[in-house]
């Protein structure tokens, strides 16, 4: 449940015990455990706040708004703290794209076309995304590296060709879902990856930092 959906369900006049329970339940979620010391201190502070509010009227709309704002704040802190953890876990769970496969992008595209003609959309999706990654390697957008996962390829390439970064991330998710049997795909997946391949080929990669530094006035390449 998001803080916004929670806000829609908040009673107009929560009592002190109920308000405190909401916050305790929210902070007990797993995502808040990535930094227990910081969040535990925050929880203790909230507990002291409500314990010390016995003489204050906690039945008004202002209290409801305060509780909702508190939950939204905590959720935001959790997202900020747990975000890098989620990204790390996602990268580790991603499937290897090419491994020992040495086929050029043109052969991978041909394999994807052949699979699509047979209606084997899962193979077509896998081969098409492999073609995208191999093409990026052939164009020196990313360095060839055995064992690179789909997520790593998308993240690395997205830094060089930011205009297609979102498409590469979506393609990586699609590749992982198909590779692990989590999704059944059809022609729309192949169409998306075909378009991604074309967009990636047309994109002009940004200069790598070391190249940009050398090309800058006063740099080594000046």
C-alpha positions as CSV (number, residue, x, y, z in Angstrom):
1,X,0.0,0.0,0.0
2,X,1.4,3.4,-1.0
3,X,1.3,6.4,1.3
4,X,-1.2,8.0,-1.1
5,X,-3.6,5.0,-1.0
6,X,-3.2,5.0,2.8
7,X,-4.1,8.7,2.8
8,X,-7.5,7.8,1.1
9,X,-8.3,5.3,3.8
10,X,-7.3,7.4,6.8
11,X,-10.1,8.1,9.3
12,X,-10.8,11.7,9.9
13,X,-10.1,11.5,13.6
14,X,-7.5,8.8,14.5
15,X,-6.7,8.3,18.1
16,X,-3.2,8.5,19.4
17,X,-2.9,4.7,19.7
18,X,-4.2,4.1,16.2
19,X,-1.9,6.8,14.7
20,X,1.1,5.3,16.5
21,X,0.1,1.8,15.3
22,X,0.1,2.9,11.6
23,X,3.6,4.3,11.9
24,X,4.9,1.3,13.7
25,X,3.4,-1.1,11.1
26,X,4.8,1.0,8.3
27,X,8.3,1.1,9.8
28,X,8.2,-2.7,10.4
29,X,8.2,-3.4,6.7
30,X,11.4,-5.2,5.4
31,X,12.6,-2.3,3.2
32,X,13.2,-0.2,6.3
33,X,15.7,-2.7,7.7
34,X,18.5,-1.7,5.4
35,X,19.7,0.9,7.9
36,X,18.3,-0.2,11.2
37,X,20.2,2.3,13.4
38,X,18.9,5.4,11.5
39,X,15.3,4.1,11.2
40,X,15.2,2.8,14.7
41,X,16.1,6.2,16.0
42,X,13.3,7.7,13.9
43,X,10.9,5.1,15.2
44,X,11.9,5.9,18.8
45,X,11.5,9.6,18.1
46,X,7.9,9.0,16.8
47,X,7.1,6.8,19.8
48,X,8.3,9.5,22.2
49,X,6.3,12.1,20.2
50,X,3.0,10.2,20.7
51,X,3.8,9.2,24.3
52,X,4.2,12.9,25.1
53,X,1.1,13.9,23.4
54,X,-1.4,12.6,25.9
55,X,-2.5,16.1,26.9
56,X,-3.0,17.2,23.3
57,X,-6.2,16.8,21.3
58,X,-5.4,14.0,18.8
59,X,-8.8,13.8,17.4
60,X,-8.8,16.5,14.8
61,X,-8.1,16.5,11.0
62,X,-4.7,18.0,11.6
63,X,-3.6,14.9,13.4
64,X,-4.7,12.7,10.4
65,X,-2.8,14.9,8.1
66,X,0.3,14.8,10.4
67,X,0.2,11.0,10.5
68,X,-0.2,10.7,6.7
69,X,2.7,13.1,6.2
70,X,4.8,11.1,8.6
71,X,4.1,7.8,6.8
72,X,4.9,9.5,3.4
73,X,8.1,10.8,4.8
74,X,9.1,7.4,6.2
75,X,8.3,5.7,2.9
76,X,10.4,8.3,1.0
77,X,13.3,7.6,3.4
78,X,13.0,3.9,2.8
79,X,12.9,4.3,-0.9
80,X,16.1,6.4,-0.8
81,X,17.9,4.0,1.6
82,X,16.8,0.8,-0.1
83,X,17.1,1.9,-3.7
84,X,20.7,1.0,-4.2
85,X,20.1,-2.3,-2.5
86,X,17.3,-3.1,-4.9
87,X,19.4,-2.1,-7.9
88,X,22.2,-4.4,-6.7
89,X,19.9,-7.3,-6.2
90,X,18.4,-6.8,-9.6
91,X,21.8,-6.7,-11.3
92,X,22.8,-10.0,-9.5
93,X,19.6,-11.7,-10.5
94,X,19.8,-10.7,-14.2
95,X,20.7,-13.3,-16.8
96,X,23.9,-13.4,-18.8
97,X,23.3,-12.0,-22.3
98,X,26.0,-13.5,-24.5
99,X,28.5,-15.5,-22.3
100,X,30.6,-17.6,-24.8
101,X,28.4,-16.6,-27.8
102,X,30.7,-15.1,-30.4
103,X,28.1,-14.5,-33.2
104,X,28.1,-11.0,-34.8
105,X,25.1,-8.8,-34.5
106,X,24.0,-9.6,-38.0
107,X,23.9,-13.4,-37.3
108,X,21.9,-12.8,-34.1
109,X,19.4,-10.6,-36.0
110,X,19.1,-13.4,-38.6
111,X,18.5,-15.9,-35.8
112,X,15.8,-13.6,-34.3
113,X,14.2,-13.2,-37.7
114,X,14.1,-16.9,-38.2
115,X,12.6,-17.6,-34.8
116,X,10.0,-14.9,-35.4
117,X,9.0,-16.4,-38.8
118,X,8.4,-19.7,-36.9
119,X,6.4,-18.0,-34.3
120,X,9.0,-18.8,-31.6
121,X,8.7,-15.4,-29.9
122,X,10.7,-16.3,-26.8
123,X,13.7,-17.2,-28.9
124,X,13.2,-14.2,-31.1
125,X,13.2,-11.9,-28.0
126,X,16.3,-13.4,-26.6
127,X,18.3,-13.3,-29.9
128,X,17.1,-9.8,-30.7
129,X,18.3,-8.4,-27.4
130,X,21.6,-10.2,-27.8
131,X,21.9,-8.5,-31.2
132,X,21.3,-5.1,-29.5
133,X,24.1,-5.8,-27.0
134,X,26.5,-7.3,-29.5
135,X,25.9,-4.3,-31.8
136,X,26.8,-2.0,-28.9
137,X,30.0,-3.9,-28.5
138,X,30.8,-3.8,-32.2
139,X,30.3,0.0,-32.2
140,X,32.6,0.3,-29.1
141,X,29.8,1.8,-27.1
142,X,30.5,-0.8,-24.5
143,X,33.5,-3.0,-24.1
144,X,33.0,-6.7,-24.8
145,X,32.9,-8.6,-21.6
146,X,32.0,-12.3,-21.1
147,X,29.5,-12.9,-18.4
148,X,27.8,-9.5,-18.6
149,X,24.2,-9.6,-17.6
150,X,21.3,-7.9,-19.4
151,X,20.9,-5.4,-16.6
152,X,24.6,-4.6,-16.6
153,X,24.6,-4.1,-20.3
154,X,21.6,-1.8,-20.1
155,X,23.1,0.3,-17.3
156,X,26.5,0.6,-19.0
157,X,25.1,1.4,-22.4
158,X,22.5,3.7,-21.1
159,X,25.2,6.0,-19.7
160,X,26.7,6.3,-23.2
161,X,23.4,6.6,-25.2
162,X,21.0,8.2,-22.7
163,X,18.3,8.7,-25.3
164,X,17.7,5.0,-25.4
165,X,18.5,4.2,-21.7
166,X,14.8,3.6,-20.8
167,X,14.4,1.3,-23.8
168,X,17.5,-0.7,-22.9
169,X,16.3,-1.1,-19.3
170,X,12.9,-2.3,-20.6
171,X,14.7,-4.7,-23.0
172,X,16.8,-6.1,-20.2
173,X,13.7,-6.7,-18.1
174,X,12.1,-8.5,-21.0
175,X,15.2,-10.6,-21.7
176,X,15.4,-11.7,-18.0
177,X,11.7,-12.5,-17.8
178,X,11.9,-14.6,-21.0
179,X,15.2,-16.2,-20.0
180,X,13.9,-17.3,-16.6
181,X,10.5,-18.3,-18.0
182,X,8.6,-15.6,-16.1
183,X,6.8,-14.2,-19.1
184,X,5.1,-15.5,-22.3
185,X,5.8,-13.1,-25.1
186,X,4.3,-12.6,-28.5
187,X,5.0,-10.5,-31.7
188,X,4.7,-7.2,-29.7
189,X,7.8,-8.1,-27.8
190,X,9.7,-8.7,-31.1
191,X,8.4,-5.5,-32.5
192,X,9.6,-3.5,-29.5
193,X,13.1,-5.1,-29.6
194,X,13.3,-4.5,-33.4
195,X,12.5,-0.8,-32.8
196,X,15.0,-0.7,-29.9
197,X,17.7,-2.2,-32.2
198,X,17.0,0.5,-34.8
199,X,17.0,3.3,-32.2
200,X,20.2,2.1,-30.7
201,X,21.9,1.9,-34.1
202,X,20.8,5.5,-34.9
203,X,21.8,6.9,-31.5
204,X,25.1,8.8,-31.3
205,X,27.0,7.7,-28.1
206,X,28.4,10.4,-25.8
207,X,32.2,10.6,-25.6
208,X,33.7,8.6,-22.9
209,X,35.1,10.8,-20.0
210,X,38.7,10.1,-20.8
211,X,38.1,10.9,-24.5
212,X,36.1,14.0,-23.8
213,X,38.9,15.2,-21.4
214,X,41.6,14.7,-24.1
215,X,39.5,16.5,-26.7
216,X,38.7,19.5,-24.4
217,X,40.8,22.7,-24.9
218,X,43.9,22.4,-22.8
219,X,43.5,18.6,-22.7
220,X,46.2,16.1,-23.7
221,X,44.7,15.9,-27.2
222,X,44.8,19.7,-27.8
